[in-house]
Amino acid sequence: MRTFSITSPATRGAVFTSRKAAIEFVPEALEVERIIRDYERTREPSILWDELTNLGYERSEIEAIAANPRKRLRTTYLVL
């Protein structure tokens, strides 16, 4: 079985398991980057909590991002 991953500097921490996964999830990964940049700029917690909760992030993930927004969580996007 051949495996590979696709990454991009524009979506730090995101790993796409296939071309199909990248096509489907790059917009979401870019949105996460925008949210984190906005949070870094404003330090407004509601930016993280409201928007990342809407994207399905769990409390522990949001807390980790809030504690260190420059460090990206590794997020794997896959399509079965």
N, C-alpha and C positions, 0 to 999 in steps of 0.2 A: 504494500500500500504506500503510495507516494503522498507525502505531506509537505505543505509549504505555508508560508504566511506572507501577508502583504502589510507593510507599515508605511507611514508617511510622517514627515516632520510637522505637517499641518494638523495632524491628529495624534498628538503625543500620547503614548500609552496604549493606543488602540492597535489591535492586531486583527486583521481580517483573514479568515481561513481560506478564502477563495475569492475569485473575481466577482462571483455572484454576491457574496457577503459584502464585499467592498461597495458594489453598486447599490445595494440595499441600505447599508448602514453608514456610509460616509456622511450623508447629511446629518444624521444624529450625532456622530462623533464631532463634526464641526460645530454643531450647536452646543455640545458640552464644552468645547474649547471656548466658545463665545461667552458662555455663562461663567466659566472660571475666570476668564480675563476681566469680565465686568465685576466680579467679586473682588479680584485683586485690586482693581482700580478704586472701587467704592467702599469695600469692606462691609457691605450691607448684607447681613445674613439671610434676609428673605430672598435675595437673588438665588442663593444656593438652594435653600430649603424648598421654596415653591417650585422653581423650575426643574431641579433635579428630581424631586419627588414625582413631578408630572412625567418625567422620563423613565420612572421605575427604579430609581436609585434607592437603596436602603439607608436607614439612619446611620449605620456604621460607616458606609461609604461616604456619605455627605460629611460626617464628622471628620473623617480622615482628610478629605479635601479641604475642609475649613481650617483644619489645624496646619496644613502645609499645602497651600494651593499651587506652589511651584512643582511639587512632586505629583506626578500623574499616577493614578492607579492603573495597573495593567488591565485592560478590558478586551476580552476576546469576543469577536463577533463571528458567528457562524450561521450558515444556512444548511439545513439538512436536506 
